[in-house]
Amino acid sequence: MNPIPGYLAWCLAGLVLCAALVLLRRPATRLLHLALRSTVGLAVLALFAQVSQFIGIHLGVNLVNALVLGLLGLPGFGLLLMLQWILG
């Protein structure tokens, strides 16, 4: 039994994986950045939910609101507050 085709397949798979990582580096970096910002946004929403009972304003702690905060940042927080005021 000749083991060379098995090694050749693993080497080819490794080269394809390296090429995919090089080509998708920028989109993967952007997705990671968005995920980190959305995580911070979710934490801010959770903290705001604790304080909001004293202020009288309530925003839901969910993934959609966290993504809005991750994409838009502080203006997104203002947008969520205005939407809650208009709709609610």
C-alpha positions as protocol buffer text, in pm:
chain_id: "A"
residue {
  index: 1
  type: MET
  ca { x: 0 y: 0 z: 0 }
}
residue {
  index: 2
  type: ASN
  ca { x: 143 y: 333 z: -108 }
}
residue {
  index: 3
  type: PRO
  ca { x: 91 y: 617 z: 151 }
}
residue {
  index: 4
  type: ILE
  ca { x: 194 y: 897 z: -87 }
}
residue {
  index: 5
  type: PRO
  ca { x: -161 y: 977 z: -220 }
}
residue {
  index: 6
  type: GLY
  ca { x: -282 y: 1024 z: 139 }
}
residue {
  index: 7
  type: TYR
  ca { x: -3 y: 1270 z: 214 }
}
residue {
  index: 8
  type: LEU
  ca { x: -66 y: 1448 z: -113 }
}
residue {
  index: 9
  type: ALA
  ca { x: -434 y: 1489 z: -26 }
}
residue {
  index: 10
  type: TRP
  ca { x: -349 y: 1633 z: 318 }
}
residue {
  index: 11
  type: CYS
  ca { x: -97 y: 1873 z: 164 }
}
residue {
  index: 12
  type: LEU
  ca { x: -350 y: 1987 z: -95 }
}
residue {
  index: 13
  type: ALA
  ca { x: -615 y: 2037 z: 175 }
}
residue {
  index: 14
  type: GLY
  ca { x: -366 y: 2240 z: 378 }
}
residue {
  index: 15
  type: LEU
  ca { x: -285 y: 2460 z: 79 }
}
residue {
  index: 16
  type: VAL
  ca { x: -655 y: 2518 z: 9 }
}
residue {
  index: 17
  type: LEU
  ca { x: -711 y: 2609 z: 374 }
}
residue {
  index: 18
  type: CYS
  ca { x: -420 y: 2855 z: 368 }
}
residue {
  index: 19
  type: ALA
  ca { x: -549 y: 3014 z: 48 }
}
residue {
  index: 20
  type: ALA
  ca { x: -898 y: 3047 z: 196 }
}
residue {
  index: 21
  type: LEU
  ca { x: -757 y: 3212 z: 509 }
}
residue {
  index: 22
  type: VAL
  ca { x: -558 y: 3459 z: 301 }
}
residue {
  index: 23
  type: LEU
  ca { x: -856 y: 3544 z: 79 }
}
residue {
  index: 24
  type: LEU
  ca { x: -1108 y: 3571 z: 363 }
}
residue {
  index: 25
  type: ARG
  ca { x: -886 y: 3754 z: 610 }
}
residue {
  index: 26
  type: ARG
  ca { x: -1050 y: 4094 z: 569 }
}
residue {
  index: 27
  type: PRO
  ca { x: -1414 y: 3975 z: 585 }
}
residue {
  index: 28
  type: ALA
  ca { x: -1332 y: 3750 z: 880 }
}
residue {
  index: 29
  type: THR
  ca { x: -1169 y: 4044 z: 1059 }
}
residue {
  index: 30
  type: ARG
  ca { x: -1475 y: 4259 z: 998 }
}
residue {
  index: 31
  type: LEU
  ca { x: -1709 y: 3988 z: 1127 }
}
residue {
  index: 32
  type: LEU
  ca { x: -1495 y: 3944 z: 1437 }
}
residue {
  index: 33
  type: HIS
  ca { x: -1494 y: 4320 z: 1494 }
}
residue {
  index: 34
  type: LEU
  ca { x: -1875 y: 4330 z: 1459 }
}
residue {
  index: 35
  type: ALA
  ca { x: -1911 y: 4037 z: 1699 }
}
residue {
  index: 36
  type: LEU
  ca { x: -1693 y: 4211 z: 1959 }
}
residue {
  index: 37
  type: ARG
  ca { x: -1879 y: 4541 z: 1924 }
}
residue {
  index: 38
  type: SER
  ca { x: -2214 y: 4360 z: 1947 }
}
residue {
  index: 39
  type: THR
  ca { x: -2098 y: 4183 z: 2263 }
}
residue {
  index: 40
  type: VAL
  ca { x: -2012 y: 4519 z: 2416 }
}
residue {
  index: 41
  type: GLY
  ca { x: -2350 y: 4650 z: 2299 }
}
residue {
  index: 42
  type: LEU
  ca { x: -2524 y: 4357 z: 2466 }
}
residue {
  index: 43
  type: ALA
  ca { x: -2338 y: 4432 z: 2789 }
}
residue {
  index: 44
  type: VAL
  ca { x: -2443 y: 4798 z: 2767 }
}
residue {
  index: 45
  type: LEU
  ca { x: -2804 y: 4693 z: 2712 }
}
residue {
  index: 46
  type: ALA
  ca { x: -2787 y: 4464 z: 3014 }
}
residue {
  index: 47
  type: LEU
  ca { x: -2648 y: 4745 z: 3230 }
}
residue {
  index: 48
  type: PHE
  ca { x: -2906 y: 4986 z: 3093 }
}
residue {
  index: 49
  type: ALA
  ca { x: -3184 y: 4739 z: 3179 }
}
residue {
  index: 50
  type: GLN
  ca { x: -3070 y: 4751 z: 3542 }
}
residue {
  index: 51
  type: VAL
  ca { x: -3077 y: 5132 z: 3551 }
}
residue {
  index: 52
  type: SER
  ca { x: -3379 y: 5185 z: 3325 }
}
residue {
  index: 53
  type: GLN
  ca { x: -3632 y: 5104 z: 3596 }
}
residue {
  index: 54
  type: PHE
  ca { x: -3527 y: 5424 z: 3776 }
}
residue {
  index: 55
  type: ILE
  ca { x: -3539 y: 5634 z: 3458 }
}
residue {
  index: 56
  type: GLY
  ca { x: -3860 y: 5491 z: 3314 }
}
residue {
  index: 57
  type: ILE
  ca { x: -3713 y: 5394 z: 2977 }
}
residue {
  index: 58
  type: HIS
  ca { x: -3694 y: 5030 z: 2877 }
}
residue {
  index: 59
  type: LEU
  ca { x: -3498 y: 4869 z: 2592 }
}
residue {
  index: 60
  type: GLY
  ca { x: -3501 y: 4496 z: 2534 }
}
residue {
  index: 61
  type: VAL
  ca { x: -3182 y: 4300 z: 2582 }
}
residue {
  index: 62
  type: ASN
  ca { x: -3177 y: 4099 z: 2260 }
}
residue {
  index: 63
  type: LEU
  ca { x: -2957 y: 4020 z: 1963 }
}
residue {
  index: 64
  type: VAL
  ca { x: -3120 y: 4268 z: 1725 }
}
residue {
  index: 65
  type: ASN
  ca { x: -3065 y: 4562 z: 1961 }
}
residue {
  index: 66
  type: ALA
  ca { x: -2708 y: 4444 z: 2025 }
}
residue {
  index: 67
  type: LEU
  ca { x: -2639 y: 4429 z: 1650 }
}
residue {
  index: 68
  type: VAL
  ca { x: -2778 y: 4781 z: 1606 }
}
residue {
  index: 69
  type: LEU
  ca { x: -2545 y: 4901 z: 1880 }
}
residue {
  index: 70
  type: GLY
  ca { x: -2258 y: 4703 z: 1728 }
}
residue {
  index: 71
  type: LEU
  ca { x: -2309 y: 4856 z: 1385 }
}
residue {
  index: 72
  type: LEU
  ca { x: -2399 y: 5213 z: 1479 }
}
residue {
  index: 73
  type: GLY
  ca { x: -2252 y: 5261 z: 1825 }
}
residue {
  index: 74
  type: LEU
  ca { x: -2382 y: 5556 z: 2031 }
}
residue {
  index: 75
  type: PRO
  ca { x: -2604 y: 5692 z: 1749 }
}
residue {
  index: 76
  type: GLY
  ca { x: -2763 y: 5346 z: 1737 }
}
residue {
  index: 77
  type: PHE
  ca { x: -2844 y: 5375 z: 2107 }
}
residue {
  index: 78
  type: GLY
  ca { x: -3016 y: 5705 z: 2035 }
}
residue {
  index: 79
  type: LEU
  ca { x: -3200 y: 5545 z: 1745 }
}
residue {
  index: 80
  type: LEU
  ca { x: -3325 y: 5263 z: 1966 }
}
residue {
  index: 81
  type: LEU
  ca { x: -3441 y: 5513 z: 2228 }
}
residue {
  index: 82
  type: MET
  ca { x: -3625 y: 5721 z: 1966 }
}
residue {
  index: 83
  type: LEU
  ca { x: -3789 y: 5410 z: 1817 }
}
residue {
  index: 84
  type: GLN
  ca { x: -3902 y: 5303 z: 2161 }
}
residue {
  index: 85
  type: TRP
  ca { x: -4041 y: 5653 z: 2225 }
}
residue {
  index: 86
  type: ILE
  ca { x: -4223 y: 5667 z: 1889 }
}
residue {
  index: 87
  type: LEU
  ca { x: -4363 y: 5313 z: 1902 }
}
residue {
  index: 88
  type: GLY
  ca { x: -4433 y: 5287 z: 2263 }
}
